[in-house]
Each structure stands twice: as structure tokens, then as C-alpha cells.
Amino acid sequence: MASPTTPARGPAVASELAARYPRLLLLTPDFPPAHGGIQVLSHRLAAGLGGFETRVLTLDSVDAARFDAHSGVATRRVRAGVRAAPAQRAAPVQRAAPVQHLALNAQALLEAVRFAPHVTLNMHIVTSPAAAAIRRLLGSPYVQYFHANEIGHHPRLTAFAARRAGANVAVSAYTAGLVRGAAGAVATAPMSLIPPGVELPDRGDSDGPGAPRPTVLTIARLADSYKGHDVMLDALALVREWIPDVEWVVLGDGSLRAPLQARARFLGLADAVRFLGWVSDEQRDLWLRRADVFAMPSRLPENGLAGEGFGIVYLEAAAHGIPVLAGNVAGALDAVVDGETGVLVDPTDARAVADALVALLGDRARARALGAAGARRAREFAWPRIAARVEAVLLDQIARASRCRLLARRGRGVNIS
């Protein structure tokens, strides 16, 4: 059953919001305090869509009550089976089980009846059955988000969600192509390309002393081999031939950490690699200010899944004014402008990765130019701008639904004057 949190606003304010703003129900299995791109995207939209009275329905997790009490978002949690632990406390990435998805879908219908949303924002296809049922039951439309890997995991559910939504949102052109491939020739709802947003550092936040050694930074969970940590190790061994004091700092945790550390020792790189696990936001930002290059050569997974839907971490690094190295595939093609904000290389080729790193670390003027261009481009992805684009899609759906109801009443001969 759902576990309501401490309301972010008092009853009087909530009543005023209900009178002034349309109601938005945001459905997602992925929400902080768990780590991940969908979690951040879901929370920032819930908090940033100021034109709505927003309620979030999501899964329960360890430390969720503490997070919700200070998140500024009205959140209800569904408890179903074992409560998922935040990613920093567990080696593998925690993924919700099917029974949790079923419970979340069931609770979403009950929540919709109570809340009566004017529109539903469905952040993951696993809750699309509930979003579609809410549309049939209440006549309120829903907007469906698409990311990347979920499409390969659930192609039929992807097609279901894309066809029944009033509007679809893809985080990249690559993701939009995956949705079209899953849906086939059957017509789907209109698709908007809206990337994730980025938190811009405060003015002057990128200034400060750099690291004492030439430093390459990677931020990613160590549970998906396609992120390219293995190729980075092979590339680092080659980089050391030209830059002996280079250091690779790895932020993130997961089941691959131990084997990667073992491989680093085997390659004689133990003194050149620092696996720091998950760190606080302040520590992460400190490393983003100190690093010379951000590198994450993500590739397409061998299991046929999608890889990076967008790669918001590339923009987070760019926002701090450091050049980015990424794989020349998938969503990174939208996140990084090759030769302008960073470099795109073959993510399966350790030599290509090494050559690009040596070039960036050796040519400080070029690296600064790429970083500065990346920082300028990152402003286009600031969260207020992204939230405004999503809000426009949602309001358009509400307006379309209102017009449909008006025409239906006229068709039945109902006096609406």
C-alpha cells in the first residue's frame, strides 16, 4: 500500500494550489534517494514544473522518508516486497522486481481516483498500463517518457505506451529512433525531443586549484559494462607511456568495482587509479572542478540493449568547463558536439581513447577552448528551460483533452452555456 510522506506544503497552500493550478500525477519506479539519471530527471521535473499541483507516486526505498521530508515534492510511496537500498549502499544496481511494478500500477489507479489529475506524466514504460487505464477511466491524457535501455528490455510494452499516450517525449534522437523501431509501422502519438536538464554551477564555481596530477574523471555506476571502464583501463596503460603521472579518478559503485580493481593491479595501474565509490554532491562537484578531462567511452551493449539514451553526465561535466571524451554512438551524439565541446571516438578502441586523452591532456589551450564551449552549450540545458519545454507539452495535452470534451458535449446536444 502507499505510504504518504510528510506534505511539502500545508493544507491551506495545497487547497490554494488545487484552485489555481492543474493537477499533475507523476508516475515513476525510479526516484531519489536512489541514484540514476531517471531518478534525477523525475525529481527535477516534479520540483520544477511550477505551473502544476504535482503529486509523485513511486516505490519505497531505504531513507526515502528522510529524503521526501525535505524534497519539496508531494510524494507517495508504494511498499511492495523488499525495500530497495540506495545505490551507494549496494554493489549491484537495484532494479525493481515485476511484483513491485504490479503494485505500483495498481496503486496508481487508486491514487488517480483520489487525486483526479488533469494529466499524467509517466516517466517509465513499466507504469504505462496504469497511465493508459487512468486515461480511459478519467479521460485525462498522459505523456510518456522514453530513455533507452527499457526499450530493448520491453519492446512490446514500448509500442503499447507509445501508441496510447497523448504525447511522447524522447531524451534524444537516438531514443526516438529506438521507439519508432519498437512500435513498427503502427502510428504513435507525437514525439517531442527533450533532453534531460543540467544543474549549472554557481558563477565562479568552476574556478579553483586543479589536481596536482593530470587527472581524468569518470562518473558512472559500476554495474553496466557498456560504460567503458574496461576500455579506460587499457587506454590508461597506453596514456602512461606519454604522461607517466596521469591519474584516473572513478566515482560510482557497483558489482564491477572489484574486477576492475583487480585488472588495474594486473596492468600495473594501482597507483594511477582511484576508485572512490559514490561520493556526496559536494565531493563530486569538487572533482568536476579539479579534473582536466571527463571521459566515459560508453559503447552499445553486446546484449542488444541501447546503451546511453543521452548521457547527462557529459553535460554536467561540460557545465563545469572541462572537455569531454565520449563514444561515438547512441545518445552521446546528442550530448557532445564532436570537436566543439569534446571529442567522440570509437568506444571499443583503447588506442583511439588513449590518443584522444593524450591530445587533450597535452594541449591545454585546446582543452580549455573545448571546456568553455561546453559550458556555454550547457546553459541551453539548464533545468528551468527543460522544465518549461515539458510543461508546454503537458499543458497542450490538457488543452486538447478539454477541446475533445467540449466537442463531445456539443455532439450530445448538451447545453454548455
C-alpha positions in Angstrom: 0.0 0.0 0.0 1.1 3.6 -0.5 2.9 5.3 2.3 2.2 9.1 2.2 5.0 11.3 3.1 5.0 14.5 5.2 3.3 17.1 2.9 5.7 19.5 1.3 3.0 22.3 1.7 0.4 22.9 4.4 -3.3 22.3 3.9 -4.2 25.9 3.1 -1.5 26.2 0.5 -2.4 22.8 -1.0 -6.0 24.0 -1.3 -5.0 27.2 -3.0 -2.8 25.2 -5.4 -5.7 23.0 -6.3 -7.8 26.0 -7.2 -5.2 27.8 -9.2 -3.2 25.0 -11.0 -4.0 21.9 -12.9 -3.2 18.6 -11.1 -0.3 16.5 -12.4 0.3 12.9 -11.4 3.9 11.8 -12.0 4.4 8.1 -12.1 7.9 6.6 -11.8 9.5 3.5 -10.3 12.8 5.5 -10.2 13.1 8.3 -7.7 15.7 9.6 -5.3 17.3 8.9 -2.9 18.3 6.1 -5.3 21.0 7.2 -7.8 20.5 7.3 -11.5 19.6 9.5 -14.5 15.9 8.7 -14.5 15.8 9.4 -10.7 17.3 12.8 -11.1 15.1 13.6 -14.1 11.9 12.6 -12.4 12.7 14.6 -9.2 13.8 17.8 -11.1 10.7 17.8 -13.2 8.4 17.2 -10.2 10.1 20.0 -8.4 10.4 22.3 -11.4 7.0 22.2 -13.0 5.7 25.2 -11.2 2.5 25.5 -13.2 1.0 22.4 -11.6 -0.1 21.0 -8.4 2.2 17.9 -8.6 2.0 14.6 -6.8 4.6 11.8 -7.3 3.8 8.1 -6.9 6.9 5.9 -6.7 8.4 2.9 -5.0 9.6 3.0 -1.4 13.3 2.7 -0.6 15.6 3.0 2.3 16.0 6.6 3.6 13.1 7.7 1.4 11.1 9.2 4.3 14.1 11.4 5.2 14.5 12.5 1.5 10.8 13.2 1.0 10.6 15.3 4.1 13.0 17.9 2.5 12.4 17.4 -1.2 9.7 20.0 -1.7 7.7 17.5 -3.6 4.4 15.8 -2.5 5.4 12.2 -2.7 3.6 8.9 -2.0 5.5 5.6 -1.8 4.4 2.1 -2.6 5.7 -0.6 -0.4 5.9 -4.0 -2.2 8.3 -6.7 -1.0 11.9 -5.8 -0.1 12.6 -2.1 0.1 15.3 -1.2 -2.4 18.5 0.2 -1.0 20.1 3.3 -2.4 22.8 2.6 -4.9 25.6 3.8 -2.7 24.9 1.1 -0.2 24.9 -1.8 -2.6 27.3 -3.2 -5.2 24.8 -4.0 -7.9 22.2 -1.5 -9.2 18.9 -2.1 -7.6 16.2 -2.8 -10.1 12.6 -3.1 -9.2 11.1 -6.6 -9.4 7.9 -7.3 -11.5 5.9 -7.6 -8.3 6.8 -4.1 -7.4 5.8 -2.8 -10.9 2.4 -4.5 -10.5 1.9 -3.0 -7.1 2.9 0.5 -8.4 0.4 0.2 -11.3 -2.4 -0.9 -9.0 -1.8 1.9 -6.5 -1.6 4.4 -9.4 -5.2 3.7 -10.3 -6.3 4.3 -6.7 -4.2 7.4 -6.4 -5.7 8.8 -9.7 -9.2 8.3 -8.4 -8.4 10.2 -5.3 -6.3 12.9 -6.9 -8.2 13.3 -10.2 -5.2 14.5 -12.2 -5.7 16.7 -15.3 -2.7 15.0 -16.8 -0.3 12.2 -16.0 3.4 12.3 -16.7 4.6 8.7 -17.0 8.4 8.5 -16.6 8.9 4.8 -17.4 7.1 2.3 -19.6 6.6 -0.2 -16.7 3.8 2.1 -15.4 2.2 2.7 -18.8 -0.6 0.2 -18.2 -1.7 2.3 -15.3 -1.3 5.6 -17.2 -3.4 4.1 -20.1 -6.1 2.9 -17.6 -6.2 6.3 -16.0 -6.8 7.9 -19.4 -9.7 5.5 -20.1 -11.2 5.8 -16.5 -10.9 9.6 -16.0 -10.5 10.9 -19.5 -7.2 12.7 -18.6 -4.3 12.3 -21.0 -0.9 11.1 -20.3 2.6 11.9 -21.6 5.1 9.1 -21.9 8.9 9.5 -21.4 11.4 7.2 -23.1 15.0 6.8 -22.1 16.8 4.0 -23.9 17.6 0.6 -22.3 14.0 0.0 -21.2 13.0 -0.2 -24.9 15.2 -3.2 -25.6 14.0 -4.9 -22.3 10.3 -4.3 -23.1 9.7 -3.7 -26.9 6.1 -4.7 -26.8 5.4 -2.5 -23.8 7.2 0.3 -25.5 4.9 0.0 -28.5 1.9 -0.1 -26.2 3.0 3.0 -24.3 3.9 5.0 -27.5 0.6 4.3 -29.2 -1.7 5.0 -26.2 -0.1 8.2 -24.9 -1.4 11.6 -25.9 2.2 12.7 -26.5 5.7 11.1 -26.2 9.0 12.5 -25.0 12.3 11.0 -26.0 15.5 12.2 -24.4 17.5 12.0 -27.7 17.1 11.5 -31.4 18.7 8.0 -30.8 16.0 7.2 -28.3 13.3 8.4 -30.6 14.6 6.0 -33.3 14.5 3.1 -30.9 10.9 3.9 -30.1 9.9 4.0 -33.7 11.7 0.7 -34.3 9.8 -1.0 -31.4 6.4 0.5 -32.5 6.8 -0.5 -36.1 4.5 0.8 -38.8 1.6 1.5 -36.4 1.1 5.2 -35.8 2.2 6.5 -32.4 1.5 9.7 -30.5 3.5 12.8 -31.5 7.1 12.7 -30.3 9.0 15.6 -28.7 12.8 15.5 -28.3 13.6 17.0 -24.9 16.9 16.1 -23.3 17.5 15.9 -19.6 18.5 19.1 -17.8 21.7 20.0 -16.1 22.4 21.8 -12.8 24.6 24.8 -13.7 27.3 25.5 -11.2 27.2 28.8 -9.4 29.2 31.6 -11.0 32.8 31.1 -10.2 32.2 27.6 -9.0 34.4 26.2 -11.7 37.4 28.2 -10.5 39.9 27.0 -8.1 43.1 24.9 -8.0 43.3 21.9 -10.2 44.5 18.4 -9.2 48.3 18.0 -8.6 48.5 15.4 -11.4 47.0 15.3 -14.9 43.5 14.0 -14.0 40.9 12.1 -16.0 37.5 11.8 -14.3 34.7 9.2 -14.9 31.3 9.3 -13.1 29.1 6.3 -13.7 27.7 3.3 -11.8 30.0 0.2 -12.0 27.3 -2.2 -12.9 26.9 -1.7 -16.7 29.9 -2.9 -18.7 28.9 -0.8 -21.6 30.0 2.4 -19.7 33.6 1.6 -20.8 35.6 1.3 -17.6 37.4 -1.7 -19.0 38.4 0.1 -22.1 39.5 3.1 -20.0 41.9 0.8 -18.1 43.5 -0.4 -21.3 43.7 3.1 -22.6 45.3 4.4 -19.3 48.1 1.9 -19.7 48.9 3.4 -23.1 48.5 7.0 -21.8 51.1 6.4 -19.2 53.7 5.9 -21.9 53.3 9.6 -22.7 52.1 11.0 -19.5 53.6 8.9 -16.6 51.9 10.8 -13.8 48.4 10.7 -15.2 45.6 9.7 -12.7 42.2 8.3 -13.4 39.5 9.1 -10.7 36.4 6.9 -10.8 33.2 8.0 -9.0 30.5 5.4 -8.7 30.0 1.9 -7.4 28.6 -1.5 -8.3 29.3 -5.1 -8.9 32.1 -4.4 -11.5 34.3 -2.5 -9.0 36.2 -5.5 -7.6 37.1 -7.0 -11.0 38.1 -3.6 -12.3 40.3 -3.0 -9.3 41.9 -6.4 -9.9 42.5 -5.6 -13.5 44.1 -2.3 -12.6 46.5 -4.2 -10.3 47.3 -6.7 -13.1 48.1 -3.9 -15.5 50.3 -2.2 -13.0 48.0 0.8 -12.7 47.2 0.6 -9.0 49.0 3.8 -8.3 47.2 5.6 -11.2 43.6 4.8 -10.5 41.4 5.9 -7.6 38.0 4.1 -7.1 36.2 6.4 -4.7 32.7 4.9 -4.9 29.7 7.1 -4.5 30.5 10.5 -3.0 28.5 13.5 -1.9 27.3 16.0 -4.4 29.9 18.4 -3.0 32.7 16.0 -3.5 31.5 15.2 -7.0 31.5 18.9 -7.9 34.9 19.3 -6.4 36.3 16.6 -8.7 34.5 18.2 -11.7 36.3 21.4 -10.9 39.7 19.7 -10.4 39.7 17.3 -13.4 41.4 18.1 -16.7 39.2 15.8 -18.8 36.0 13.9 -18.3 35.9 10.5 -20.1 33.2 7.9 -20.4 33.6 5.9 -23.7 30.2 4.2 -23.5 29.5 1.7 -26.2 26.5 -0.3 -27.4 25.9 -3.3 -25.2 26.5 -6.7 -26.6 23.1 -7.9 -25.3 21.3 -5.8 -27.9 20.2 -3.2 -25.4 20.5 0.5 -26.1 23.4 1.9 -24.0 23.3 5.7 -23.3 20.0 7.3 -24.0 21.6 10.7 -23.7 24.4 10.7 -21.1 23.5 13.7 -18.9 26.8 13.3 -17.1 28.6 14.6 -20.2 26.7 17.9 -19.9 27.3 18.0 -16.1 31.0 17.8 -16.9 30.7 20.4 -19.7 28.9 22.8 -17.3 32.0 22.8 -15.2 34.1 23.8 -18.1 36.1 20.6 -18.8 36.4 18.9 -22.1 34.5 15.6 -22.6 35.5 12.3 -24.2 32.6 10.0 -25.2 31.8 7.1 -27.5 30.7 8.0 -31.0 27.4 6.1 -30.6 23.9 6.3 -29.1 22.8 9.3 -27.1 26.3 10.8 -26.7 25.9 12.0 -30.3 23.3 14.5 -28.9 25.1 15.3 -25.7 28.6 16.0 -27.1 29.4 18.2 -30.2 32.5 16.5 -31.6 35.4 18.9 -32.0 33.5 21.7 -30.3 32.6 20.7 -26.7 34.6 17.4 -26.6 35.7 14.5 -28.8 33.8 11.4 -29.9 35.9 8.2 -30.5 35.3 4.6 -31.2 34.5 3.4 -27.7 35.7 -0.2 -28.3 39.2 1.0 -29.4 41.5 1.6 -26.4 44.2 3.1 -28.7 41.7 5.7 -30.0 40.6 6.5 -26.5 44.3 6.8 -25.4 45.2 9.0 -28.3 42.3 11.4 -27.6 43.2 11.6 -23.9 46.9 12.3 -24.6 45.9 15.0 -27.1 43.5 16.7 -24.5 45.9 16.4 -21.6 48.8 17.6 -23.7 47.2 20.6 -25.4 45.8 22.7 -22.5 44.8 25.6 -24.8 42.6 23.3 -26.9 41.2 21.6 -23.8 40.3 25.0 -22.3 38.5 26.0 -25.5 36.5 22.8 -25.7 35.6 23.2 -22.0 34.5 26.8 -22.5 32.3 25.9 -25.4 30.8 23.0 -23.4 30.0 25.4 -20.6 28.2 27.8 -22.9 26.2 25.0 -24.5 25.3 23.6 -21.1 23.3 26.7 -20.4 20.8 25.6 -23.1 20.0 22.6 -21.0 19.5 24.4 -17.7 16.7 22.8 -15.7 14.3 25.8 -15.9 14.5 25.6 -19.7 13.9 21.9 -19.9 11.1 22.0 -17.3 9.4 24.8 -19.4 9.5 22.6 -22.5 8.0 19.6 -20.7 5.4 21.9 -19.2 4.4 23.1 -22.6 3.8 19.5 -23.7 1.7 18.8 -20.6 -0.4 22.0 -21.0 -1.0 21.2 -24.7 -2.4 17.8 -23.7 -4.7 19.3 -21.1 -6.0 21.8 -23.7 -6.5 19.1 -26.3 -8.5 17.0 -23.8 -10.6 20.0 -22.9 -11.4 20.6 -26.5 -12.3 16.9 -27.1 -14.7 17.0 -24.1 -16.3 20.2 -25.4 -16.9 18.7 -28.8 -18.3 15.6 -27.3 -20.8 17.6 -25.2 -21.8 19.5 -28.3 -22.2 16.3 -30.2 -24.6 15.0 -27.5 -26.6 18.2 -27.6 -25.6 19.3 -24.1 -26.2 22.9 -23.2 -22.8 24.3 -22.2 -23.7 27.9 -21.9 
